[in-house]
């Protein structure tokens, strides 16, 4: 005996999963920003204004460029975006196998 799930229940699951992803992403990005802010003083205690301006190199500077901000934003947003893409792929694969 098979049971069918109403479409409204499936829509609720989609909304709940999306909401959970949004909340988890905001928590992740908040933690990422705290990590970046705290790493400045921890890496150069004698000169707390020095920070790693590019997360992919060991150079430290007190001046950030647009590329540095983009690098930090990209590396901080990569994990939530990857989780969203993997989740969408799994959701698609599971729903595709049902039909």
N, CA, C and O of each residue as an XYZ file, in Angstrom:
396
protein
N       0.844     -1.167      0.000
C       0.000      0.000      0.000
C       0.898      1.242      0.000
O       1.775      1.387      0.851
N       0.672      2.103     -0.934
C       1.459      3.334     -1.008
C       0.597      4.509     -0.569
O      -0.615      4.535     -0.785
N       1.248      5.463      0.043
C       0.541      6.669      0.456
C       1.067      7.835     -0.354
O       2.252      7.904     -0.682
N       0.190      8.725     -0.663
C       0.609      9.908     -1.399
C       0.643     11.096     -0.447
O      -0.210     11.241      0.429
N       1.630     11.923     -0.636
C       1.786     13.117      0.190
C       1.125     14.280     -0.527
O       1.410     14.529     -1.698
N       0.245     14.996      0.163
C      -0.400     16.144     -0.491
C       0.620     17.191     -0.916
O       1.677     17.336     -0.302
N       0.287     17.916     -1.974
C       1.203     18.936     -2.499
C       1.454     20.038     -1.480
O       2.547     20.603     -1.444
N       0.457     20.354     -0.647
C       0.643     21.413      0.354
C       1.684     21.010      1.393
O       2.429     21.862      1.877
N       1.748     19.731      1.744
C       2.752     19.267      2.704
C       4.141     19.364      2.106
O       5.085     19.754      2.793
N       4.282     19.011      0.822
C       5.578     19.140      0.162
C       6.015     20.598      0.085
O       7.192     20.907      0.271
N       5.078     21.486     -0.188
C       5.401     22.912     -0.251
C       5.848     23.422      1.115
O       6.752     24.253      1.200
N       5.217     22.927      2.190
C       5.637     23.335      3.532
C       7.061     22.884      3.820
O       7.833     23.624      4.431
N       7.418     21.679      3.388
C       8.781     21.193      3.596
C       9.787     22.060      2.843
O      10.862     22.371      3.356
N       9.425     22.444      1.624
C      10.321     23.299      0.842
C      10.531     24.633      1.552
O      11.655     25.125      1.652
N       9.445     25.206      2.039
C       9.558     26.490      2.745
C      10.383     26.352      4.018
O      11.217     27.205      4.320
N      10.149     25.289      4.753
C      10.891     25.076      6.006
C      12.379     24.866      5.750
O      13.222     25.403      6.469
N      12.694     24.090      4.732
C      14.105     23.868      4.409
C      14.774     25.152      3.941
O      15.918     25.427      4.302
N      14.058     25.943      3.133
C      14.615     27.217      2.678
C      14.812     28.166      3.857
O      15.834     28.847      3.945
N      13.837     28.213      4.760
C      13.973     29.061      5.947
C      15.143     28.598      6.819
O      15.900     29.422      7.330
N      15.290     27.286      6.987
C      16.415     26.757      7.772
C      17.738     27.122      7.106
O      18.700     27.472      7.790
N      17.794     27.045      5.779
C      19.025     27.425      5.074
C      19.321     28.905      5.252
O      20.476     29.279      5.460
N      18.298     29.757      5.173
C      18.498     31.195      5.343
C      19.023     31.502      6.733
O      19.970     32.275      6.880
N      18.423     30.908      7.754
C      18.868     31.146      9.134
C      20.293     30.642      9.326
O      21.129     31.344      9.894
N      20.574     29.425      8.855
C      21.923     28.872      9.003
C      22.951     29.713      8.239
O      24.073     29.898      8.712
N      22.577     30.217      7.071
C      23.495     31.051      6.291
C      23.788     32.367      7.003
O      24.930     32.825      7.017
N      22.766     32.973      7.592
C      22.978     34.221      8.330
C      23.858     34.000      9.553
O      24.719     34.825      9.861
N      23.642     32.888     10.250
C      24.495     32.564     11.404
C      25.934     32.337     10.931
O      26.876     32.829     11.552
N      26.104     31.593      9.833
C      27.436     31.343      9.283
C      28.128     32.648      8.904
O      29.286     32.861      9.265
N      27.427     33.528      8.176
C      28.030     34.788      7.745
C      28.346     35.692      8.929
O      29.357     36.395      8.919
N      27.495     35.681      9.946
C      27.789     36.450     11.162
C      29.052     35.937     11.842
O      29.911     36.719     12.251
N      29.157     34.620     11.959
C      30.367     34.040     12.536
C      31.595     34.315     11.695
O      32.683     34.540     12.226
N      31.423     34.297     10.390
C      32.529     34.582      9.474
C      33.024     36.014      9.666
O      34.230     36.258      9.707
N      32.090     36.958      9.784
C      32.471     38.351      9.997
C      33.181     38.538     11.335
O      34.151     39.291     11.425
N      32.701     37.857     12.372
C      33.367     37.930     13.677
C      34.775     37.352     13.565
O      35.725     37.928     14.097
N      34.916     36.228     12.883
C      36.233     35.621     12.694
C      37.185     36.575     11.983
O      38.337     36.722     12.391
N      36.712     37.219     10.929
C      37.558     38.161     10.186
C      37.950     39.331     11.069
O      39.108     39.751     11.075
N      36.981     39.862     11.823
C      37.266     41.015     12.689
C      38.255     40.658     13.798
O      39.148     41.445     14.111
N      38.101     39.487     14.385
C      38.990     39.088     15.482
C      40.360     38.642     14.995
O      41.327     38.688     15.756
N      40.463     38.213     13.748
C      41.749     37.737     13.251
C      42.729     38.884     13.041
O      43.939     38.657     13.016
N      42.237     40.104     12.892
C      43.145     41.241     12.686
C      44.051     41.436     13.886
O      45.272     41.462     13.735
N      43.487     41.572     15.064
C      44.289     41.792     16.263
C      45.062     40.560     16.694
O      46.143     40.681     17.269
N      44.529     39.382     16.429
C      45.186     38.153     16.861
C      46.430     37.844     16.033
O      47.395     37.289     16.559
N      46.423     38.188     14.770
C      47.551     37.870     13.901
C      48.714     38.841     14.069
O      49.868     38.469     13.856
N      48.422     40.069     14.444
C      49.476     41.075     14.624
C      49.166     41.881     15.889
O      48.703     43.017     15.795
N      49.420     41.298     17.084
C      49.047     41.979     18.325
C      49.747     43.329     18.516
O      49.193     44.224     19.154
N      50.954     43.483     17.970
C      51.662     44.751     18.120
C      51.040     45.850     17.257
O      51.086     47.030     17.603
N      50.467     45.446     16.145
C      49.833     46.400     15.232
C      48.436     45.886     14.877
O      48.261     45.255     13.834
N      47.433     46.149     15.734
C      46.102     45.565     15.501
C      45.396     46.081     14.252
O      44.395     45.506     13.824
N      45.909     47.162     13.663
C      45.265     47.645     12.441
C      45.655     46.834     11.217
O      45.058     46.999     10.153
N      46.653     45.956     11.350
C      47.046     45.100     10.232
C      46.145     43.872     10.173
O      45.899     43.218     11.187
N      45.664     43.574      8.988
C      44.797     42.420      8.767
C      45.250     41.695      7.519
O      45.949     42.244      6.667
N      44.830     40.443      7.435
C      45.007     39.745      6.169
C      43.982     40.333      5.211
O      42.778     40.171      5.412
N      44.441     40.999      4.197
C      43.511     41.630      3.267
C      43.090     40.690      2.148
O      42.086     40.929      1.476
N      43.841     39.640      1.948
C      43.487     38.659      0.940
C      43.596     37.300      1.596
O      44.676     36.907      2.037
N      42.489     36.578      1.667
C      42.477     35.309      2.388
C      43.236     34.200      1.676
O      43.431     33.119      2.232
N      43.664     34.465      0.451
C      44.373     33.442     -0.303
C      45.881     33.683     -0.340
O      46.602     32.989     -1.057
N      46.367     34.670      0.433
C      47.807     34.909      0.525
C      48.152     35.296      1.958
O      47.264     35.515      2.781
N      49.450     35.379      2.250
C      49.897     35.710      3.599
C      50.198     37.187      3.774
O      50.768     37.569      4.796
N      49.840     38.026      2.826
C      50.138     39.458      2.916
C      49.204     40.133      3.908
O      48.000     39.874      3.927
N      49.785     41.009      4.737
C      48.997     41.777      5.688
C      49.134     43.251      5.348
O      50.198     43.714      4.939
N      48.040     43.978      5.524
C      48.049     45.392      5.206
C      47.008     46.092      6.061
O      46.152     45.451      6.669
N      47.092     47.406      6.100
C      46.074     48.177      6.811
C      45.083     48.786      5.828
O      44.149     49.474      6.239
N      45.276     48.541      4.538
C      44.384     49.096      3.516
C      43.721     47.967      2.746
O      44.383     47.058      2.246
N      42.427     48.044      2.666
C      41.668     47.057      1.916
C      41.298     47.638      0.559
O      40.950     48.814      0.448
N      41.374     46.817     -0.454
C      40.941     47.221     -1.787
C      39.601     46.543     -2.088
O      39.132     45.704     -1.319
N      39.007     46.910     -3.193
C      37.748     46.288     -3.606
C      37.941     44.782     -3.797
O      37.072     43.989     -3.435
N      39.062     44.402     -4.358
C      39.348     42.983     -4.547
C      39.458     42.232     -3.233
O      39.043     41.077     -3.140
N      40.017     42.883     -2.214
C      40.115     42.246     -0.897
C      38.737     42.014     -0.298
O      38.455     40.941      0.234
N      37.879     43.026     -0.387
C      36.515     42.862      0.113
C      35.778     41.777     -0.660
O      35.033     40.993     -0.071
N      35.975     41.725     -1.950
C      35.337     40.695     -2.765
C      35.849     39.307     -2.391
O      35.072     38.354     -2.341
N      37.142     39.186     -2.130
C      37.727     37.911     -1.734
C      37.138     37.428     -0.420
O      36.801     36.252     -0.285
N      37.013     38.319      0.544
C      36.455     37.955      1.846
C      34.982     37.582      1.702
O      34.531     36.600      2.293
N      34.233     38.356      0.924
C      32.811     38.059      0.737
C      32.614     36.734      0.017
O      31.742     35.948      0.387
N      33.408     36.487     -0.994
C      33.286     35.244     -1.754
C      33.630     34.033     -0.900
O      32.919     33.029     -0.932
N      34.705     34.118     -0.143
C      35.085     32.969      0.677
C      34.108     32.767      1.833
O      33.952     31.638      2.298
N      33.446     33.820      2.311
C      32.448     33.667      3.356
C      31.129     33.123      2.838
O      30.441     32.390      3.548
N      30.772     33.467      1.629
C      29.494     33.037      1.063
C      29.588     31.699      0.338
O      28.566     31.134     -0.050
N      30.785     31.193      0.154
C      30.955     29.950     -0.610
C      30.297     28.755      0.081
O      29.668     27.937     -0.590
N      30.426     28.637      1.386
C      29.864     27.488      2.110
C      28.338     27.485      2.042
O      27.764     26.464      1.662
N      27.645     28.591      2.395
C      26.178     28.556      2.269
C      25.701     28.297      0.845
O      24.716     27.586      0.644
N      26.378     28.855     -0.130
C      25.987     28.627     -1.519
C      26.190     27.169     -1.913
O      25.351     26.590     -2.602
N      27.290     26.577     -1.482
C      27.536     25.161     -1.775
C      26.477     24.277     -1.122
O      26.007     23.316     -1.731
N      26.103     24.598      0.112
C      25.062     23.821      0.795
C      23.738     23.937      0.049
O      23.027     22.943     -0.102
N      23.397     25.139     -0.419
C      22.160     25.321     -1.177
C      22.185     24.516     -2.471
O      21.198     23.860     -2.805
N      23.281     24.554     -3.196
C      23.371     23.829     -4.464
C      23.330     22.313     -4.261
O      22.676     21.602     -5.023
N      24.021     21.823     -3.246
C      24.001     20.384     -2.962
C      22.604     19.957     -2.529
O      22.111     18.910     -2.950
N      21.966     20.769     -1.686
C      20.606     20.456     -1.254
C      19.632     20.440     -2.418
O      18.772     19.562     -2.491
N      19.752     21.395     -3.329
C      18.876     21.428     -4.501
C      19.108     20.217     -5.392
O      18.159     19.653     -5.937
N      20.364     19.816     -5.541
C      20.671     18.643     -6.363
C      20.099     17.371     -5.732
O      19.555     16.518     -6.433
N      20.223     17.246     -4.423
C      19.670     16.066     -3.736
C      18.147     16.065     -3.841
O      17.540     15.030     -4.119
N      17.532     17.228     -3.619
C      16.071     17.335     -3.724
C      15.609     16.945     -5.132
O      14.630     16.216     -5.289
N      16.310     17.428     -6.137
C      15.954     17.114     -7.516
C      16.104     15.613     -7.779
O      15.234     15.001     -8.398
N      17.206     15.023     -7.307
C      17.450     13.597     -7.542
C      16.400     12.734     -6.851
O      15.942     11.742     -7.419
N      16.019     13.100     -5.642
C      15.013     12.315     -4.925
C      13.659     12.432     -5.601
O      12.967     11.430     -5.783
N      13.274     13.641     -5.974
C      11.975     13.826     -6.630
C      11.962     13.235     -8.029
O      10.916     12.773     -8.485
N      13.067     13.235     -8.708
C      13.144     12.670    -10.072
C      13.008     11.146    -10.006
O      12.413     10.541    -10.898
N      13.550     10.524     -8.964
C      13.502      9.071     -8.871
C      12.108      8.571     -8.488
O      11.793      7.401     -8.704
N      11.277      9.436     -7.926
C       9.920      9.040     -7.544
C       9.004      8.890     -8.735
O       8.059      8.102     -8.698
N       9.269      9.638     -9.793
C       8.340      9.601    -10.935
C       8.703      8.530    -11.917
O       8.024      8.367    -12.931
